[in-house]
Amino acid sequence: MNKATDSSFAQSDLGQDAEQATNTIQDPALGDILRRTKGLTNDQVEQALHYQREHGVRFGEAAIALGLARPEDVTWALAQQFHYPYAPMADAKLHDELVVANEPFSEEVEAFRDVRSQLLMGVMGADDARSAVAIVSPNVGDGKSFIAANLAVAFSQLPGRTLLIDADLRSPRLHEVFAVDSSRGLTGILSGRAEQRVIKPVKHLPNLYLLPVGVVPPNPSELVQQPAMSLLLRELLSKFDYVLVDTPAASKGSDARIIATHCGAALVVGRKNSSSVPALQGLVKQLGKGSVKVAGMLVNEY
């Protein structure tokens, strides 16, 4: 994509003017970010600008060549400049499972972006038929929560607000992954308690919010079966641009199928060399009985 853009600029004077104007606008902004975050002085920024003009390179390359910044510092600063949040800095390191946040430019993370695109073109893109998406899997250990968490981070890197709901009322863990308080959450709402501030912003990922489980209940299936779950999802879809819902493994009971029915759409997750084809086919068949649109099937290799 970058090569094609550079080539089109080179083929026209207007393109060259645009590239020069872009450099003029972006480079000082990049320098400002590095000044704030890495402590570059005004003289060092000017030194990098001089090196840039003299050698015909980008500002970030000049800063690296002069030893004023590391490659990862420049990558992080560029991400901030283009409003693409992720957290490779030591003071912003997130849970190791959040590969989309910690290593957003790795080849593996492209798989999450591809799934995101497919969901946007399917069940999450059209405002008049937009659904929340339940992340479901046949068995414990398939990596369903890992997929849900990283997909949520991927959606949060788009314009708009993303909400991830932990509806695994049996073994919740997303509050640990995102380091948020789980004393209040989904179970309080479904049981009729008027709890405040149950939706938590995720630190370092400004467009991402988590609704944790809260207190683990003795009757999870009965709670998610209530009409209040559908009403809640309908309200949240009016307030958030993207809503993803983590669920218990299907082997734990009917919770996942019930939640998927409330959502209207589901992404089925299996694990490579672990999940059996009959188990996946059986889950898809059960979801179909509840009029759930299966948005796709993902094989987890992590």
N, C-alpha and C positions, 0 to 999 in steps of 0.2 A: 504493500500500500504506500509506504513512504517513497519507494523507488519510483513508482508511477507518478506520484505527486511532484517529485523533483524533476522528472523528465518533462512533465507538462509545463512546469515553470520555465525550463530551459528553452522551450520551443517558441516562446513569445516574449516580447518586450514587456507587455502588461504583466506576465507571470513573473519576470525578473523584478519589476517594480514592486509587485506584491510581496515577493520573498524578502526584498530589502526592507520594506515597511514592516513585515512581520518580525524580522530580526531586530529592527529598531525598537519595536514595541515589547517583544517578549524578553530580550536579553536583560534589560534593566530590571524587569520584573523577576526574572530568575535570580539575578544578582541580589535583589532585595530579599528574596526568600532565603538565599544562602547567608546573607548578612544577618538575618534574624535568627536562623536556626543553627548556623555553624560559626557565627561570630566573625565573619569576614569584615574587614575594615573598609572604609570608602576607598582608601589607597589600593587595597587588594582588588576590589571590584574594578577600579580603573585600570589596574595592571592587567587583569584578565581581558577587559575590553580592548586594550591596546594589542595584546597577544592575538585576540580574535581577528582584529582588522589586519594585522601584519601577516598572519598565516592563513587567513580565509577559512577559519573553522568556526564551529558554534561556540557560544559562550561557555556551556558546560564542559566541552572538550578543552577549552583554554584553561578553565579552572583546574581541571584534572591534570593537564600537562604541567602546570605551574606548581602542582602540589598543594593547591589551596582547598581542594575537596576530593573526596573519594568518588569512584563511579556510583556507588550506592547512594551517596549524598545527592548527587546530581539527579539520579533517577527519581528519588523521593521528592526533590524540589520540583521537578517537571510534573510529577503527579499532582502536587499541590497546585501548581500553576494552571493545570487543565482540569482541576476539580475532580480528581480521580483518587479517592481516599484509599490508602493502604498503610500498613504499619510495620515497616522493616526497622525503624529506629529503635534503639535499645530501650528508650523510655516509653515506647508505644507498642511493644511486643505483645501480641495477642496469643491466645492458646495455640499450641502447636498444631492442633487439628485444623485450624483456619488457614488453609494453604492459600485460598484466594486472597486473603488479607495480607498474609506474610510473604507470599511469593507470587504476586499477581502477573508477572511477566514470564513465568515458566511455561513450558509446553503443556504440562499436565493440566494447568488451569484453563487452557483453551477448551477442554472438554466441558467444563462448567459453563463457559460462555456459550458454547454450542447448544447445550440443553436450555439455557436461558432464552436464546433466540427461538428455539422451537416452541417453548412455552408461550412466548410473546406472540408468535404467529398463530398459536392455537387457542388455548383457553384463557390466556391472561391479557390479550391485547385489545380486544374489542370492548369498548365501554358498555355497550348495550347487552353483552352476554359474558361479561368478565366474571371469572370464578376465582375463589381461593383454591389452592392446590394442596391436597393432602399427600404427604410423602409416606408411602406404605411399603412394607416388605414382608415376606413370609415368616422369617425366623429372626430370633435374637442374634446379633453379631453380623448382620448383613451390611452394616454401615449406614443405615437409614438416617440416623441423627447427624452423622458426618456429612452426608449428602445434603440434608436439609439446611444445616448451618452454612455450608459453603455456597449453596445456591442463594441463600438469603444475602450473603455478603456480595455475591455477584450482582444481584438485583439492586442492592444498595449503591452500587457504583454507577447506576443510571440516574437520570433526573427523576425526582419524585421521592416518595417515602415508602420504605419496605417494612412490613411487620412479619416477624416470625413468631408463631404461636407454638408453645410446647404443650401439646395435648396428649403426651404420654403420661397419663395419670397413674401409671404403675411403676415406672422406673425413670423418672425425669432426670435429665442431666444437662440440658442446654443452659440452665442458669450457671452451671459450673464452667461450661465452654466459654460463655460470654461474660463471666464474672459479674453477675447482677444479683441483687437481693431477691430471694424467692419466698419470703415470708408471706407475701400476698400475691394472688394470681388468679388463674382461670377457675380453679375450684371454688374460690370465694364468690365469683360472679355467678357460676352455675348453681351454687347452693343458695343464692338469693341474698348474699351479704353485700351491702353497699360499700365496697372497698374503694379507696381512693388511690390513684397513682399506681395502678397495677401494671401499666405498660411502661417498660423501662428503656430509656435510650442506651445504646451500646457505645461505650467510650471508644474514641478514636475512629468510629465509623458513623459520621454525623447523620446519615440518612437511614440508619438501621435501628429498629426497635424490637424488643422482645417482650412477649407476654408469657411469663413463666407459669408453671403449674400452680405454685403456691403450696398449700398443705396437701400432702398425698392422702386421698380419701379411701375409705374402706369399700366404696361402691362405685368404682370408675365407670363401668358400663352403663349404670343407671344415670349417672350425671351427664355423660355425653349423649345419651339417648333423648334427653329433654329438648323440647322445642326452643328453649333458651339458647341452645348452641347455634341453631340456624339464625335466630334473631341477632345474636351477637356477631356472627360472621357477616351478616348483611350490613349491620351498622359499621363494622370495621372496614368493609370494602368501600364504604362511602367516605372513609377518612384516610385510607391508605391506598397508594397506587398498586402495590403488590402485596399479597398475603399468602404466606406459606405456612403449612401446619404439619408439625411432626406428630407421629402416632406411635402407639405400641406395635410390636411385631404381631402379625396376624395369628401366630401360634399361641399368643397369650389370651385370645378370646375374640369377641366380635367388635371391640372398640374401634379398630382401624377402619373396618367397613362402615360402621355407623358414622364416624367422623368424615370419611370420604363422601358419604351420601349427603351430609350437611354441606360439605364444600362444593360438591357437584363435579369435581375433577380430581384425578389422582395421578401421581407419578409412581410407578412400581419399580422398586429397587431390589436387585439380587446381587449376590456376591460370586465373583468368578471362582470356579472350582469348588464351590460350596453349595449354592442354591441349586435345587433340582428343577428340571423343566416342568415336571408335573406340579410341583408346588407353586411355581410362578403362574402356570396356566390355570390352576385351581383358584388362585387369588384373583386373577383377571376375570374369571368366570363369575366369581362371587360378587365382584364389584359391578359387573354388568347387570346382575339381578337387582341392584339398587339404583339403576339408572345413572351410574357414575361414568363420566367420560374419562377413559384412560388416555392421558395425554402422552404416554410413552412408557418405555421400559428401559431402565438403565442398569448396566452391569458394573458393579463397583469393583475396581481392581486395586484400591488402596488398602 
